[in-house]
Amino acid sequence: MSKRILVIDDDEDILEILHIVFQEKGYDVILSNTGEAAEHIQVIHPDLILLDVRIEGSAKRGDEICAEIKERYKEEKMPVILVSAETDLEVLANQCGADHYISKPFDIYQLLMQVQKFLV
């Protein structure tokens, strides 16, 4: 069974690119342009979550969603990677308990390598 990646980002172009790249590598990819997908993690069962910090139209910021995921799913040890252009991304990632962070704009191959490290 292939590993499942949940990507939450309000940028449709990024969603499309990541969908293509991850699918080509054999991953099952779930895309969401709102933070609401985080409310359905128990149904989606992702093996990894890529999460933007600023999600247009979302009631919560990505770092808040990350903290909630880390609290609610402690036992599952579900990796969360923040992907954002925020200048204080490292601080935000540490505060919310993210497993890693990647600054936008990102190198697609570097992102893929980081994701693969968490999904071995």
MODELLER restraints for C-alpha pairs under 7 A, 6 or more apart:
rsr = mdl.restraints
at = mdl.atoms
rsr.add(forms.Gaussian(group=physical.xy_distance, feature=features.Distance(at['CA:2:A'], at['CA:26:A']), mean=6.59, stdev=0.5))
rsr.add(forms.Gaussian(group=physical.xy_distance, feature=features.Distance(at['CA:2:A'], at['CA:27:A']), mean=5.53, stdev=0.5))
rsr.add(forms.Gaussian(group=physical.xy_distance, feature=features.Distance(at['CA:2:A'], at['CA:28:A']), mean=6.12, stdev=0.5))
rsr.add(forms.Gaussian(group=physical.xy_distance, feature=features.Distance(at['CA:3:A'], at['CA:27:A']), mean=5.36, stdev=0.5))
rsr.add(forms.Gaussian(group=physical.xy_distance, feature=features.Distance(at['CA:3:A'], at['CA:28:A']), mean=5.99, stdev=0.5))
rsr.add(forms.Gaussian(group=physical.xy_distance, feature=features.Distance(at['CA:3:A'], at['CA:47:A']), mean=5.97, stdev=0.5))
rsr.add(forms.Gaussian(group=physical.xy_distance, feature=features.Distance(at['CA:4:A'], at['CA:27:A']), mean=5.87, stdev=0.5))
rsr.add(forms.Gaussian(group=physical.xy_distance, feature=features.Distance(at['CA:4:A'], at['CA:28:A']), mean=4.53, stdev=0.5))
rsr.add(forms.Gaussian(group=physical.xy_distance, feature=features.Distance(at['CA:4:A'], at['CA:29:A']), mean=5.74, stdev=0.5))
rsr.add(forms.Gaussian(group=physical.xy_distance, feature=features.Distance(at['CA:4:A'], at['CA:46:A']), mean=4.90, stdev=0.5))
rsr.add(forms.Gaussian(group=physical.xy_distance, feature=features.Distance(at['CA:4:A'], at['CA:47:A']), mean=5.20, stdev=0.5))
rsr.add(forms.Gaussian(group=physical.xy_distance, feature=features.Distance(at['CA:4:A'], at['CA:48:A']), mean=6.78, stdev=0.5))
rsr.add(forms.Gaussian(group=physical.xy_distance, feature=features.Distance(at['CA:5:A'], at['CA:27:A']), mean=6.94, stdev=0.5))
rsr.add(forms.Gaussian(group=physical.xy_distance, feature=features.Distance(at['CA:5:A'], at['CA:28:A']), mean=6.25, stdev=0.5))
rsr.add(forms.Gaussian(group=physical.xy_distance, feature=features.Distance(at['CA:5:A'], at['CA:29:A']), mean=4.97, stdev=0.5))
rsr.add(forms.Gaussian(group=physical.xy_distance, feature=features.Distance(at['CA:5:A'], at['CA:30:A']), mean=6.15, stdev=0.5))
rsr.add(forms.Gaussian(group=physical.xy_distance, feature=features.Distance(at['CA:5:A'], at['CA:46:A']), mean=5.43, stdev=0.5))
rsr.add(forms.Gaussian(group=physical.xy_distance, feature=features.Distance(at['CA:5:A'], at['CA:47:A']), mean=5.93, stdev=0.5))
rsr.add(forms.Gaussian(group=physical.xy_distance, feature=features.Distance(at['CA:5:A'], at['CA:48:A']), mean=5.02, stdev=0.5))
rsr.add(forms.Gaussian(group=physical.xy_distance, feature=features.Distance(at['CA:5:A'], at['CA:49:A']), mean=5.80, stdev=0.5))
rsr.add(forms.Gaussian(group=physical.xy_distance, feature=features.Distance(at['CA:6:A'], at['CA:29:A']), mean=6.10, stdev=0.5))
rsr.add(forms.Gaussian(group=physical.xy_distance, feature=features.Distance(at['CA:6:A'], at['CA:30:A']), mean=4.78, stdev=0.5))
rsr.add(forms.Gaussian(group=physical.xy_distance, feature=features.Distance(at['CA:6:A'], at['CA:31:A']), mean=6.01, stdev=0.5))
rsr.add(forms.Gaussian(group=physical.xy_distance, feature=features.Distance(at['CA:6:A'], at['CA:46:A']), mean=5.82, stdev=0.5))
rsr.add(forms.Gaussian(group=physical.xy_distance, feature=features.Distance(at['CA:6:A'], at['CA:48:A']), mean=6.37, stdev=0.5))
rsr.add(forms.Gaussian(group=physical.xy_distance, feature=features.Distance(at['CA:6:A'], at['CA:49:A']), mean=4.77, stdev=0.5))
rsr.add(forms.Gaussian(group=physical.xy_distance, feature=features.Distance(at['CA:6:A'], at['CA:50:A']), mean=6.22, stdev=0.5))
rsr.add(forms.Gaussian(group=physical.xy_distance, feature=features.Distance(at['CA:7:A'], at['CA:30:A']), mean=6.24, stdev=0.5))
rsr.add(forms.Gaussian(group=physical.xy_distance, feature=features.Distance(at['CA:7:A'], at['CA:31:A']), mean=5.00, stdev=0.5))
rsr.add(forms.Gaussian(group=physical.xy_distance, feature=features.Distance(at['CA:7:A'], at['CA:32:A']), mean=6.17, stdev=0.5))
rsr.add(forms.Gaussian(group=physical.xy_distance, feature=features.Distance(at['CA:7:A'], at['CA:49:A']), mean=5.92, stdev=0.5))
rsr.add(forms.Gaussian(group=physical.xy_distance, feature=features.Distance(at['CA:7:A'], at['CA:50:A']), mean=4.75, stdev=0.5))
rsr.add(forms.Gaussian(group=physical.xy_distance, feature=features.Distance(at['CA:7:A'], at['CA:51:A']), mean=6.11, stdev=0.5))
rsr.add(forms.Gaussian(group=physical.xy_distance, feature=features.Distance(at['CA:8:A'], at['CA:31:A']), mean=6.22, stdev=0.5))
rsr.add(forms.Gaussian(group=physical.xy_distance, feature=features.Distance(at['CA:8:A'], at['CA:32:A']), mean=4.83, stdev=0.5))
rsr.add(forms.Gaussian(group=physical.xy_distance, feature=features.Distance(at['CA:8:A'], at['CA:33:A']), mean=5.71, stdev=0.5))
rsr.add(forms.Gaussian(group=physical.xy_distance, feature=features.Distance(at['CA:8:A'], at['CA:34:A']), mean=6.44, stdev=0.5))
rsr.add(forms.Gaussian(group=physical.xy_distance, feature=features.Distance(at['CA:8:A'], at['CA:35:A']), mean=6.45, stdev=0.5))
rsr.add(forms.Gaussian(group=physical.xy_distance, feature=features.Distance(at['CA:8:A'], at['CA:50:A']), mean=6.18, stdev=0.5))
rsr.add(forms.Gaussian(group=physical.xy_distance, feature=features.Distance(at['CA:8:A'], at['CA:51:A']), mean=4.93, stdev=0.5))
rsr.add(forms.Gaussian(group=physical.xy_distance, feature=features.Distance(at['CA:8:A'], at['CA:52:A']), mean=6.23, stdev=0.5))
rsr.add(forms.Gaussian(group=physical.xy_distance, feature=features.Distance(at['CA:9:A'], at['CA:15:A']), mean=6.69, stdev=0.5))
rsr.add(forms.Gaussian(group=physical.xy_distance, feature=features.Distance(at['CA:9:A'], at['CA:32:A']), mean=6.46, stdev=0.5))
rsr.add(forms.Gaussian(group=physical.xy_distance, feature=features.Distance(at['CA:9:A'], at['CA:33:A']), mean=5.00, stdev=0.5))
rsr.add(forms.Gaussian(group=physical.xy_distance, feature=features.Distance(at['CA:9:A'], at['CA:34:A']), mean=6.76, stdev=0.5))
rsr.add(forms.Gaussian(group=physical.xy_distance, feature=features.Distance(at['CA:9:A'], at['CA:51:A']), mean=6.29, stdev=0.5))
rsr.add(forms.Gaussian(group=physical.xy_distance, feature=features.Distance(at['CA:9:A'], at['CA:52:A']), mean=5.16, stdev=0.5))
rsr.add(forms.Gaussian(group=physical.xy_distance, feature=features.Distance(at['CA:9:A'], at['CA:55:A']), mean=6.17, stdev=0.5))
rsr.add(forms.Gaussian(group=physical.xy_distance, feature=features.Distance(at['CA:10:A'], at['CA:33:A']), mean=4.29, stdev=0.5))
rsr.add(forms.Gaussian(group=physical.xy_distance, feature=features.Distance(at['CA:10:A'], at['CA:34:A']), mean=6.26, stdev=0.5))
rsr.add(forms.Gaussian(group=physical.xy_distance, feature=features.Distance(at['CA:10:A'], at['CA:55:A']), mean=5.30, stdev=0.5))
rsr.add(forms.Gaussian(group=physical.xy_distance, feature=features.Distance(at['CA:10:A'], at['CA:56:A']), mean=5.92, stdev=0.5))
rsr.add(forms.Gaussian(group=physical.xy_distance, feature=features.Distance(at['CA:11:A'], at['CA:33:A']), mean=7.00, stdev=0.5))
rsr.add(forms.Gaussian(group=physical.xy_distance, feature=features.Distance(at['CA:15:A'], at['CA:31:A']), mean=6.50, stdev=0.5))
rsr.add(forms.Gaussian(group=physical.xy_distance, feature=features.Distance(at['CA:19:A'], at['CA:29:A']), mean=6.19, stdev=0.5))
rsr.add(forms.Gaussian(group=physical.xy_distance, feature=features.Distance(at['CA:22:A'], at['CA:29:A']), mean=6.82, stdev=0.5))
rsr.add(forms.Gaussian(group=physical.xy_distance, feature=features.Distance(at['CA:23:A'], at['CA:29:A']), mean=6.67, stdev=0.5))
rsr.add(forms.Gaussian(group=physical.xy_distance, feature=features.Distance(at['CA:34:A'], at['CA:55:A']), mean=6.43, stdev=0.5))
rsr.add(forms.Gaussian(group=physical.xy_distance, feature=features.Distance(at['CA:34:A'], at['CA:58:A']), mean=5.73, stdev=0.5))
rsr.add(forms.Gaussian(group=physical.xy_distance, feature=features.Distance(at['CA:35:A'], at['CA:55:A']), mean=6.84, stdev=0.5))
rsr.add(forms.Gaussian(group=physical.xy_distance, feature=features.Distance(at['CA:35:A'], at['CA:58:A']), mean=5.58, stdev=0.5))
rsr.add(forms.Gaussian(group=physical.xy_distance, feature=features.Distance(at['CA:35:A'], at['CA:60:A']), mean=6.99, stdev=0.5))
rsr.add(forms.Gaussian(group=physical.xy_distance, feature=features.Distance(at['CA:47:A'], at['CA:78:A']), mean=6.29, stdev=0.5))
rsr.add(forms.Gaussian(group=physical.xy_distance, feature=features.Distance(at['CA:48:A'], at['CA:78:A']), mean=6.05, stdev=0.5))
rsr.add(forms.Gaussian(group=physical.xy_distance, feature=features.Distance(at['CA:48:A'], at['CA:79:A']), mean=5.01, stdev=0.5))
rsr.add(forms.Gaussian(group=physical.xy_distance, feature=features.Distance(at['CA:48:A'], at['CA:80:A']), mean=6.01, stdev=0.5))
rsr.add(forms.Gaussian(group=physical.xy_distance, feature=features.Distance(at['CA:49:A'], at['CA:79:A']), mean=6.31, stdev=0.5))
rsr.add(forms.Gaussian(group=physical.xy_distance, feature=features.Distance(at['CA:49:A'], at['CA:80:A']), mean=4.75, stdev=0.5))
rsr.add(forms.Gaussian(group=physical.xy_distance, feature=features.Distance(at['CA:49:A'], at['CA:81:A']), mean=6.21, stdev=0.5))
rsr.add(forms.Gaussian(group=physical.xy_distance, feature=features.Distance(at['CA:50:A'], at['CA:80:A']), mean=6.00, stdev=0.5))
rsr.add(forms.Gaussian(group=physical.xy_distance, feature=features.Distance(at['CA:50:A'], at['CA:81:A']), mean=4.93, stdev=0.5))
rsr.add(forms.Gaussian(group=physical.xy_distance, feature=features.Distance(at['CA:50:A'], at['CA:82:A']), mean=5.95, stdev=0.5))
rsr.add(forms.Gaussian(group=physical.xy_distance, feature=features.Distance(at['CA:50:A'], at['CA:83:A']), mean=6.56, stdev=0.5))
rsr.add(forms.Gaussian(group=physical.xy_distance, feature=features.Distance(at['CA:51:A'], at['CA:62:A']), mean=6.08, stdev=0.5))
rsr.add(forms.Gaussian(group=physical.xy_distance, feature=features.Distance(at['CA:51:A'], at['CA:81:A']), mean=6.14, stdev=0.5))
rsr.add(forms.Gaussian(group=physical.xy_distance, feature=features.Distance(at['CA:51:A'], at['CA:82:A']), mean=4.84, stdev=0.5))
rsr.add(forms.Gaussian(group=physical.xy_distance, feature=features.Distance(at['CA:51:A'], at['CA:83:A']), mean=5.76, stdev=0.5))
rsr.add(forms.Gaussian(group=physical.xy_distance, feature=features.Distance(at['CA:52:A'], at['CA:62:A']), mean=5.54, stdev=0.5))
rsr.add(forms.Gaussian(group=physical.xy_distance, feature=features.Distance(at['CA:52:A'], at['CA:82:A']), mean=5.72, stdev=0.5))
rsr.add(forms.Gaussian(group=physical.xy_distance, feature=features.Distance(at['CA:52:A'], at['CA:83:A']), mean=4.95, stdev=0.5))
rsr.add(forms.Gaussian(group=physical.xy_distance, feature=features.Distance(at['CA:52:A'], at['CA:84:A']), mean=5.27, stdev=0.5))
rsr.add(forms.Gaussian(group=physical.xy_distance, feature=features.Distance(at['CA:53:A'], at['CA:61:A']), mean=5.49, stdev=0.5))
rsr.add(forms.Gaussian(group=physical.xy_distance, feature=features.Distance(at['CA:53:A'], at['CA:62:A']), mean=3.87, stdev=0.5))
rsr.add(forms.Gaussian(group=physical.xy_distance, feature=features.Distance(at['CA:53:A'], at['CA:63:A']), mean=5.67, stdev=0.5))
rsr.add(forms.Gaussian(group=physical.xy_distance, feature=features.Distance(at['CA:53:A'], at['CA:82:A']), mean=6.75, stdev=0.5))
rsr.add(forms.Gaussian(group=physical.xy_distance, feature=features.Distance(at['CA:53:A'], at['CA:84:A']), mean=5.77, stdev=0.5))
rsr.add(forms.Gaussian(group=physical.xy_distance, feature=features.Distance(at['CA:54:A'], at['CA:61:A']), mean=5.54, stdev=0.5))
rsr.add(forms.Gaussian(group=physical.xy_distance, feature=features.Distance(at['CA:54:A'], at['CA:62:A']), mean=6.10, stdev=0.5))
rsr.add(forms.Gaussian(group=physical.xy_distance, feature=features.Distance(at['CA:55:A'], at['CA:61:A']), mean=6.36, stdev=0.5))
rsr.add(forms.Gaussian(group=physical.xy_distance, feature=features.Distance(at['CA:55:A'], at['CA:62:A']), mean=6.82, stdev=0.5))
rsr.add(forms.Gaussian(group=physical.xy_distance, feature=features.Distance(at['CA:63:A'], at['CA:92:A']), mean=6.39, stdev=0.5))
rsr.add(forms.Gaussian(group=physical.xy_distance, feature=features.Distance(at['CA:63:A'], at['CA:93:A']), mean=6.98, stdev=0.5))
rsr.add(forms.Gaussian(group=physical.xy_distance, feature=features.Distance(at['CA:63:A'], at['CA:96:A']), mean=5.70, stdev=0.5))
rsr.add(forms.Gaussian(group=physical.xy_distance, feature=features.Distance(at['CA:64:A'], at['CA:96:A']), mean=6.84, stdev=0.5))
rsr.add(forms.Gaussian(group=physical.xy_distance, feature=features.Distance(at['CA:66:A'], at['CA:80:A']), mean=6.88, stdev=0.5))
rsr.add(forms.Gaussian(group=physical.xy_distance, feature=features.Distance(at['CA:66:A'], at['CA:96:A']), mean=5.86, stdev=0.5))
rsr.add(forms.Gaussian(group=physical.xy_distance, feature=features.Distance(at['CA:66:A'], at['CA:98:A']), mean=6.55, stdev=0.5))
rsr.add(forms.Gaussian(group=physical.xy_distance, feature=features.Distance(at['CA:67:A'], at['CA:96:A']), mean=4.45, stdev=0.5))
rsr.add(forms.Gaussian(group=physical.xy_distance, feature=features.Distance(at['CA:67:A'], at['CA:97:A']), mean=6.20, stdev=0.5))
rsr.add(forms.Gaussian(group=physical.xy_distance, feature=features.Distance(at['CA:70:A'], at['CA:97:A']), mean=6.63, stdev=0.5))
rsr.add(forms.Gaussian(group=physical.xy_distance, feature=features.Distance(at['CA:79:A'], at['CA:99:A']), mean=5.73, stdev=0.5))
rsr.add(forms.Gaussian(group=physical.xy_distance, feature=features.Distance(at['CA:79:A'], at['CA:118:A']), mean=6.99, stdev=0.5))
rsr.add(forms.Gaussian(group=physical.xy_distance, feature=features.Distance(at['CA:80:A'], at['CA:98:A']), mean=5.22, stdev=0.5))
rsr.add(forms.Gaussian(group=physical.xy_distance, feature=features.Distance(at['CA:80:A'], at['CA:99:A']), mean=5.47, stdev=0.5))
rsr.add(forms.Gaussian(group=physical.xy_distance, feature=features.Distance(at['CA:80:A'], at['CA:100:A']), mean=6.88, stdev=0.5))
rsr.add(forms.Gaussian(group=physical.xy_distance, feature=features.Distance(at['CA:81:A'], at['CA:98:A']), mean=5.84, stdev=0.5))
rsr.add(forms.Gaussian(group=physical.xy_distance, feature=features.Distance(at['CA:81:A'], at['CA:99:A']), mean=5.81, stdev=0.5))
rsr.add(forms.Gaussian(group=physical.xy_distance, feature=features.Distance(at['CA:81:A'], at['CA:100:A']), mean=4.79, stdev=0.5))
rsr.add(forms.Gaussian(group=physical.xy_distance, feature=features.Distance(at['CA:81:A'], at['CA:101:A']), mean=5.13, stdev=0.5))
rsr.add(forms.Gaussian(group=physical.xy_distance, feature=features.Distance(at['CA:82:A'], at['CA:93:A']), mean=6.59, stdev=0.5))
rsr.add(forms.Gaussian(group=physical.xy_distance, feature=features.Distance(at['CA:82:A'], at['CA:98:A']), mean=6.67, stdev=0.5))
rsr.add(forms.Gaussian(group=physical.xy_distance, feature=features.Distance(at['CA:82:A'], at['CA:100:A']), mean=6.54, stdev=0.5))
rsr.add(forms.Gaussian(group=physical.xy_distance, feature=features.Distance(at['CA:82:A'], at['CA:101:A']), mean=4.56, stdev=0.5))
rsr.add(forms.Gaussian(group=physical.xy_distance, feature=features.Distance(at['CA:82:A'], at['CA:102:A']), mean=6.24, stdev=0.5))
rsr.add(forms.Gaussian(group=physical.xy_distance, feature=features.Distance(at['CA:83:A'], at['CA:101:A']), mean=5.80, stdev=0.5))
rsr.add(forms.Gaussian(group=physical.xy_distance, feature=features.Distance(at['CA:83:A'], at['CA:102:A']), mean=4.81, stdev=0.5))
rsr.add(forms.Gaussian(group=physical.xy_distance, feature=features.Distance(at['CA:83:A'], at['CA:103:A']), mean=5.75, stdev=0.5))
rsr.add(forms.Gaussian(group=physical.xy_distance, feature=features.Distance(at['CA:83:A'], at['CA:104:A']), mean=6.51, stdev=0.5))
rsr.add(forms.Gaussian(group=physical.xy_distance, feature=features.Distance(at['CA:84:A'], at['CA:102:A']), mean=6.67, stdev=0.5))
rsr.add(forms.Gaussian(group=physical.xy_distance, feature=features.Distance(at['CA:84:A'], at['CA:103:A']), mean=5.21, stdev=0.5))
rsr.add(forms.Gaussian(group=physical.xy_distance, feature=features.Distance(at['CA:84:A'], at['CA:104:A']), mean=5.17, stdev=0.5))
rsr.add(forms.Gaussian(group=physical.xy_distance, feature=features.Distance(at['CA:85:A'], at['CA:103:A']), mean=5.45, stdev=0.5))
rsr.add(forms.Gaussian(group=physical.xy_distance, feature=features.Distance(at['CA:85:A'], at['CA:104:A']), mean=4.60, stdev=0.5))
rsr.add(forms.Gaussian(group=physical.xy_distance, feature=features.Distance(at['CA:85:A'], at['CA:105:A']), mean=6.92, stdev=0.5))
rsr.add(forms.Gaussian(group=physical.xy_distance, feature=features.Distance(at['CA:90:A'], at['CA:101:A']), mean=6.76, stdev=0.5))
rsr.add(forms.Gaussian(group=physical.xy_distance, feature=features.Distance(at['CA:93:A'], at['CA:100:A']), mean=6.93, stdev=0.5))
rsr.add(forms.Gaussian(group=physical.xy_distance, feature=features.Distance(at['CA:93:A'], at['CA:101:A']), mean=6.31, stdev=0.5))
